[in-house]
């Protein structure tokens, strides 16, 4: 997963949410300089459990920018 930060500031990259709205993982949360970043994910939740195939939503927030996108997990 790749995120582009246009300006220095708060950077809360993808957090995965299942279809029921439960937060299942936080990939990264913090402040980054402007640039392009890649986040690796091992298909596990925050407790280390394998996630089931299905539809998940992730959210990217950076300054005024806030976007939610859908991803499909297939093994």
The first five atom37 places (N, CA, C, CB, O) and aatype in JSON, in Angstrom:
{
  "aatype": [20, 20, 20, 20, 20, 20, 20, 20, 20, 20, 20, 20, 20, 20, 20, 20, 20, 20, 20, 20, 20, 20, 20, 20, 20, 20, 20, 20, 20, 20, 20, 20, 20, 20, 20, 20, 20, 20, 20, 20, 20, 20, 20, 20, 20, 20, 20, 20, 20, 20, 20, 20, 20, 20, 20, 20, 20, 20, 20, 20, 20, 20, 20, 20, 20, 20, 20, 20, 20, 20, 20, 20, 20, 20, 20],
  "atom_mask": [
    [1, 1, 1, 1, 1],
    [1, 1, 1, 1, 1],
    [1, 1, 1, 1, 1],
    [1, 1, 1, 1, 1],
    [1, 1, 1, 1, 1],
    [1, 1, 1, 1, 1],
    [1, 1, 1, 1, 1],
    [1, 1, 1, 1, 1],
    [1, 1, 1, 1, 1],
    [1, 1, 1, 1, 1],
    [1, 1, 1, 1, 1],
    [1, 1, 1, 1, 1],
    [1, 1, 1, 1, 1],
    [1, 1, 1, 1, 1],
    [1, 1, 1, 1, 1],
    [1, 1, 1, 1, 1],
    [1, 1, 1, 1, 1],
    [1, 1, 1, 1, 1],
    [1, 1, 1, 1, 1],
    [1, 1, 1, 1, 1],
    [1, 1, 1, 1, 1],
    [1, 1, 1, 1, 1],
    [1, 1, 1, 1, 1],
    [1, 1, 1, 1, 1],
    [1, 1, 1, 1, 1],
    [1, 1, 1, 1, 1],
    [1, 1, 1, 1, 1],
    [1, 1, 1, 1, 1],
    [1, 1, 1, 1, 1],
    [1, 1, 1, 1, 1],
    [1, 1, 1, 1, 1],
    [1, 1, 1, 1, 1],
    [1, 1, 1, 1, 1],
    [1, 1, 1, 1, 1],
    [1, 1, 1, 1, 1],
    [1, 1, 1, 1, 1],
    [1, 1, 1, 1, 1],
    [1, 1, 1, 1, 1],
    [1, 1, 1, 1, 1],
    [1, 1, 1, 1, 1],
    [1, 1, 1, 1, 1],
    [1, 1, 1, 1, 1],
    [1, 1, 1, 1, 1],
    [1, 1, 1, 1, 1],
    [1, 1, 1, 1, 1],
    [1, 1, 1, 1, 1],
    [1, 1, 1, 1, 1],
    [1, 1, 1, 1, 1],
    [1, 1, 1, 1, 1],
    [1, 1, 1, 1, 1],
    [1, 1, 1, 1, 1],
    [1, 1, 1, 1, 1],
    [1, 1, 1, 1, 1],
    [1, 1, 1, 1, 1],
    [1, 1, 1, 1, 1],
    [1, 1, 1, 1, 1],
    [1, 1, 1, 1, 1],
    [1, 1, 1, 1, 1],
    [1, 1, 1, 1, 1],
    [1, 1, 1, 1, 1],
    [1, 1, 1, 1, 1],
    [1, 1, 1, 1, 1],
    [1, 1, 1, 1, 1],
    [1, 1, 1, 1, 1],
    [1, 1, 1, 1, 1],
    [1, 1, 1, 1, 1],
    [1, 1, 1, 1, 1],
    [1, 1, 1, 1, 1],
    [1, 1, 1, 1, 1],
    [1, 1, 1, 1, 1],
    [1, 1, 1, 1, 1],
    [1, 1, 1, 1, 1],
    [1, 1, 1, 1, 1],
    [1, 1, 1, 1, 1],
    [1, 1, 1, 1, 1]
  ],
  "atom_positions": [
    [[0.85, -1.15, 0.0], [0.0, 0.0, 0.0], [0.9, 1.22, 0.0], [-0.97, -0.01, 1.21], [1.89, 1.26, 0.74]],
    [[0.59, 2.21, -0.81], [1.43, 3.39, -0.92], [0.63, 4.63, -0.58], [2.03, 3.5, -2.33], [-0.54, 4.74, -0.95]],
    [[1.25, 5.54, 0.12], [0.59, 6.81, 0.47], [1.51, 7.95, 0.09], [0.24, 6.87, 1.98], [2.72, 7.86, 0.27]],
    [[0.95, 9.02, -0.42], [1.71, 10.2, -0.77], [1.3, 11.33, 0.17], [1.49, 10.6, -2.26], [0.11, 11.65, 0.28]],
    [[2.26, 11.92, 0.83], [1.99, 13.04, 1.73], [2.46, 14.3, 1.02], [2.71, 12.86, 3.11], [3.64, 14.43, 0.71]],
    [[1.54, 15.22, 0.76], [1.86, 16.43, 0.0], [2.55, 17.49, 0.84], [0.6, 17.0, -0.6], [3.27, 18.33, 0.3]],
    [[2.35, 17.48, 2.13], [2.96, 18.49, 2.99], [3.27, 17.87, 4.34], [2.03, 19.72, 3.15], [2.64, 16.88, 4.74]],
    [[4.22, 18.45, 5.04], [4.56, 17.95, 6.37], [3.34, 18.09, 7.27], [5.78, 18.72, 6.95], [2.62, 19.09, 7.21]],
    [[3.12, 17.11, 8.1], [2.01, 17.2, 9.04], [1.56, 15.85, 9.52], [0.85, 17.92, 8.41], [2.21, 14.84, 9.27]],
    [[0.46, 15.83, 10.2], [-0.08, 14.59, 10.73], [-0.36, 13.63, 9.59], [-1.36, 14.84, 11.54], [-0.92, 14.01, 8.57]],
    [[0.02, 12.41, 9.77], [-0.12, 11.4, 8.73], [-0.69, 10.16, 9.39], [1.25, 11.1, 8.03], [-0.01, 9.49, 10.17]],
    [[-1.93, 9.85, 9.07], [-2.55, 8.65, 9.63], [-2.94, 7.75, 8.47], [-3.8, 9.02, 10.51], [-4.09, 7.76, 8.04]],
    [[-1.99, 6.97, 7.96], [-2.28, 6.12, 6.83], [-3.21, 4.98, 7.19], [-1.02, 5.58, 6.27], [-3.68, 4.85, 8.31]],
    [[-3.45, 4.17, 6.19], [-4.51, 3.2, 6.23], [-4.73, 2.49, 7.55], [-4.28, 2.22, 5.23], [-3.81, 1.89, 8.12]],
    [[-5.93, 2.58, 8.01], [-6.4, 1.76, 9.11], [-7.51, 0.93, 8.5], [-6.9, 2.63, 10.35], [-8.41, 1.47, 7.87]],
    [[-7.46, -0.37, 8.67], [-8.45, -1.24, 8.04], [-9.69, -1.41, 8.89], [-7.85, -2.59, 7.76], [-9.6, -1.64, 10.1]],
    [[-10.84, -1.29, 8.27], [-12.12, -1.45, 8.93], [-12.9, -2.51, 8.17], [-12.91, -0.1, 9.01], [-12.93, -2.49, 6.94]],
    [[-13.54, -3.44, 8.89], [-14.34, -4.45, 8.21], [-15.72, -3.88, 7.86], [-14.49, -5.72, 9.08], [-16.02, -2.74, 8.19]],
    [[-16.53, -4.68, 7.19], [-17.85, -4.2, 6.73], [-18.79, -3.84, 7.88], [-18.5, -5.26, 5.87], [-19.75, -3.1, 7.68]],
    [[-18.51, -4.34, 9.07], [-19.33, -4.01, 10.24], [-18.84, -2.73, 10.92], [-19.33, -5.17, 11.24], [-19.42, -2.3, 11.92]],
    [[-17.78, -2.13, 10.38], [-17.27, -0.88, 10.93], [-16.27, -1.05, 12.06], [-18.39, -0.07, 11.41], [-15.9, -0.07, 12.7]],
    [[-15.83, -2.29, 12.32], [-14.86, -2.53, 13.38], [-13.45, -2.26, 12.87], [-14.98, -3.97, 13.91], [-13.08, -2.73, 11.79]],
    [[-12.66, -1.49, 13.63], [-11.27, -1.27, 13.28], [-10.52, -2.57, 13.5], [-10.66, -0.11, 14.12], [-10.5, -3.1, 14.61]],
    [[-9.9, -3.1, 12.46], [-9.19, -4.37, 12.6], [-7.68, -4.2, 12.56], [-9.63, -5.33, 11.51], [-6.95, -5.08, 13.01]],
    [[-7.19, -3.07, 12.02], [-5.76, -2.85, 12.04], [-5.42, -1.4, 11.85], [-5.1, -3.69, 10.99], [-6.16, -0.64, 11.22]],
    [[-4.28, -1.03, 12.4], [-3.7, 0.29, 12.18], [-2.31, 0.04, 11.63], [-3.68, 1.18, 13.5], [-1.46, -0.52, 12.32]],
    [[-2.07, 0.45, 10.38], [-0.77, 0.17, 9.77], [0.29, 1.17, 10.2], [-0.91, 0.19, 8.26], [1.45, 0.79, 10.39]],
    [[-0.09, 2.41, 10.36], [0.88, 3.43, 10.77], [0.1, 4.64, 11.24], [1.86, 3.79, 9.61], [-0.97, 4.96, 10.72]],
    [[0.65, 5.32, 12.22], [0.01, 6.53, 12.71], [1.11, 7.43, 13.23], [-1.06, 6.23, 13.82], [1.89, 7.01, 14.09]],
    [[1.2, 8.64, 12.74], [2.24, 9.53, 13.19], [2.4, 10.7, 12.26], [3.55, 8.8, 13.33], [1.51, 11.0, 11.46]],
    [[3.55, 11.36, 12.35], [3.82, 12.53, 11.53], [4.97, 12.21, 10.59], [4.14, 13.76, 12.41], [5.97, 11.62, 11.01]],
    [[4.84, 12.6, 9.35], [5.86, 12.34, 8.33], [6.13, 13.61, 7.53], [5.42, 11.2, 7.39], [5.27, 14.48, 7.44]],
    [[7.31, 13.7, 6.97], [7.63, 14.78, 6.04], [6.92, 14.51, 4.73], [9.18, 14.89, 5.82], [6.48, 13.38, 4.47]],
    [[6.79, 15.53, 3.89], [6.19, 15.35, 2.57], [6.98, 14.3, 1.8], [6.16, 16.7, 1.78], [8.21, 14.25, 1.9]],
    [[6.3, 13.45, 1.02], [6.96, 12.41, 0.24], [6.04, 11.25, -0.05], [8.18, 11.91, 0.96], [4.84, 11.32, 0.22]],
    [[6.59, 10.2, -0.59], [5.85, 8.98, -0.91], [6.31, 7.88, 0.04], [6.07, 8.56, -2.4], [7.5, 7.68, 0.25]],
    [[5.35, 7.18, 0.62], [5.65, 6.14, 1.59], [4.94, 4.84, 1.23], [5.25, 6.59, 3.0], [3.84, 4.86, 0.69]],
    [[5.58, 3.74, 1.51], [4.98, 2.43, 1.29], [4.84, 1.73, 2.64], [5.83, 1.58, 0.29], [5.76, 1.75, 3.46]],
    [[3.69, 1.12, 2.85], [3.43, 0.39, 4.09], [3.16, -1.06, 3.74], [2.23, 1.02, 4.88], [2.27, -1.36, 2.95]],
    [[3.93, -1.97, 4.33], [3.71, -3.41, 4.1], [2.7, -3.92, 5.11], [5.05, -4.21, 4.22], [2.66, -3.48, 6.26]],
    [[1.87, -4.87, 4.65], [0.85, -5.45, 5.51], [0.85, -6.96, 5.31], [-0.55, -4.85, 5.2], [0.87, -7.43, 4.17]],
    [[0.84, -7.71, 6.39], [0.91, -9.18, 6.35], [-0.46, -9.85, 6.4], [1.75, -9.67, 7.49], [-0.55, -11.05, 6.67]],
    [[-1.53, -9.1, 6.15], [-2.91, -9.61, 6.15], [-3.37, -10.1, 7.52], [-3.05, -10.75, 5.14], [-4.21, -10.98, 7.63]],
    [[-2.79, -9.52, 8.57], [-3.19, -9.86, 9.93], [-3.77, -8.63, 10.61], [-1.98, -10.42, 10.74], [-3.45, -7.5, 10.24]],
    [[-4.62, -8.85, 11.63], [-5.19, -7.72, 12.36], [-4.2, -7.25, 13.43], [-6.54, -8.11, 13.01], [-3.09, -7.77, 13.52]],
    [[-4.6, -6.28, 14.23], [-3.72, -5.73, 15.26], [-3.35, -6.75, 16.34], [-4.38, -4.53, 15.91], [-2.38, -6.55, 17.06]],
    [[-4.11, -7.83, 16.45], [-3.81, -8.88, 17.44], [-3.02, -10.03, 16.84], [-5.1, -9.4, 18.04], [-2.76, -11.03, 17.52]],
    [[-2.62, -9.92, 15.56], [-1.82, -10.95, 14.91], [-2.62, -12.08, 14.3], [-0.88, -11.52, 15.89], [-2.04, -13.08, 13.87]],
    [[-3.94, -11.95, 14.24], [-4.79, -13.0, 13.66], [-4.95, -12.77, 12.16], [-6.18, -13.03, 14.36], [-5.04, -11.63, 11.71]],
    [[-4.98, -13.86, 11.4], [-5.24, -13.76, 9.96], [-6.63, -13.19, 9.73], [-5.09, -15.14, 9.27], [-7.59, -13.6, 10.38]],
    [[-6.73, -12.24, 8.79], [-8.04, -11.7, 8.43], [-8.68, -12.58, 7.37], [-7.91, -10.25, 7.93], [-7.99, -13.15, 6.52]],
    [[-9.99, -12.69, 7.42], [-10.73, -13.49, 6.46], [-10.8, -12.76, 5.11], [-12.16, -13.79, 6.98], [-10.69, -11.53, 5.05]],
    [[-10.98, -13.54, 4.05], [-11.25, -12.92, 2.74], [-12.47, -12.03, 2.88], [-11.46, -14.01, 1.63], [-13.39, -12.34, 3.64]],
    [[-12.47, -10.94, 2.15], [-13.65, -10.07, 2.21], [-13.31, -8.65, 1.81], [-14.24, -10.08, 3.58], [-12.23, -8.36, 1.31]],
    [[-14.27, -7.78, 2.05], [-14.14, -6.37, 1.72], [-13.79, -5.61, 3.0], [-15.45, -5.81, 1.07], [-14.42, -5.78, 4.04]],
    [[-12.78, -4.78, 2.89], [-12.34, -3.92, 3.99], [-12.24, -2.5, 3.46], [-10.97, -4.41, 4.58], [-12.1, -2.28, 2.26]],
    [[-12.3, -1.56, 4.35], [-12.17, -0.15, 3.99], [-10.96, 0.41, 4.72], [-13.46, 0.66, 4.33], [-10.7, 0.06, 5.88]],
    [[-10.22, 1.27, 4.06], [-9.1, 1.92, 4.72], [-9.21, 3.42, 4.56], [-7.76, 1.42, 4.16], [-9.85, 3.92, 3.63]],
    [[-8.59, 4.13, 5.49], [-8.71, 5.58, 5.53], [-7.32, 6.2, 5.58], [-9.55, 6.04, 6.74], [-6.46, 5.75, 6.32]],
    [[-7.12, 7.23, 4.79], [-5.88, 7.99, 4.76], [-6.2, 9.43, 5.12], [-5.18, 7.9, 3.37], [-7.04, 10.07, 4.48]],
    [[-5.54, 9.93, 6.15], [-5.75, 11.31, 6.58], [-4.4, 12.0, 6.64], [-6.47, 11.37, 7.96], [-3.45, 11.48, 7.23]],
    [[-4.32, 13.17, 6.02], [-3.09, 13.97, 6.07], [-3.5, 15.44, 5.99], [-2.1, 13.59, 4.9], [-3.91, 15.92, 4.93]],
    [[-3.38, 16.15, 7.1], [-3.8, 17.54, 7.13], [-5.28, 17.66, 6.83], [-2.99, 18.37, 6.14], [-6.1, 17.04, 7.51]],
    [[-5.63, 18.45, 5.82], [-7.03, 18.63, 5.4], [-7.53, 17.46, 4.55], [-7.18, 19.94, 4.63], [-8.73, 17.32, 4.35]],
    [[-6.61, 16.63, 4.06], [-6.97, 15.52, 3.19], [-7.49, 14.35, 4.02], [-5.76, 15.09, 2.34], [-6.88, 13.96, 5.01]],
    [[-8.62, 13.8, 3.59], [-9.21, 12.65, 4.29], [-9.93, 11.81, 3.24], [-10.2, 13.11, 5.43], [-10.88, 12.28, 2.61]],
    [[-9.48, 10.57, 3.05], [-10.06, 9.73, 2.01], [-10.26, 8.31, 2.52], [-9.18, 9.74, 0.74], [-9.38, 7.75, 3.18]],
    [[-11.4, 7.73, 2.21], [-11.71, 6.34, 2.53], [-11.84, 5.57, 1.23], [-13.0, 6.22, 3.39], [-12.51, 6.02, 0.31]],
    [[-11.19, 4.4, 1.16], [-11.23, 3.58, -0.05], [-11.54, 2.13, 0.34], [-9.88, 3.66, -0.83], [-11.37, 1.73, 1.49]],
    [[-11.99, 1.37, -0.63], [-12.34, -0.04, -0.42], [-11.2, -0.91, -0.93], [-13.68, -0.41, -1.13], [-10.56, -0.6, -1.93]],
    [[-10.94, -2.02, -0.22], [-10.01, -3.02, -0.73], [-10.63, -4.4, -0.54], [-8.62, -2.93, -0.01], [-11.42, -4.62, 0.38]],
    [[-10.27, -5.3, -1.41], [-10.77, -6.66, -1.36], [-9.6, -7.57, -1.01], [-11.43, -7.09, -2.71], [-8.58, -7.56, -1.71]],
    [[-9.73, -8.33, 0.04], [-8.7, -9.26, 0.47], [-9.03, -10.66, -0.05], [-8.55, -9.26, 2.01], [-10.05, -11.24, 0.32]],
    [[-8.17, -11.17, -0.9], [-8.29, -12.54, -1.41], [-6.97, -13.22, -1.21], [-8.71, -12.55, -2.91], [-5.92, -12.65, -1.5]],
    [[-6.99, -14.42, -0.73], [-5.73, -15.18, -0.54], [-5.54, -16.15, -1.65], [-5.73, -15.92, 0.8], [-4.54, -16.88, -1.67]]
  ]
}
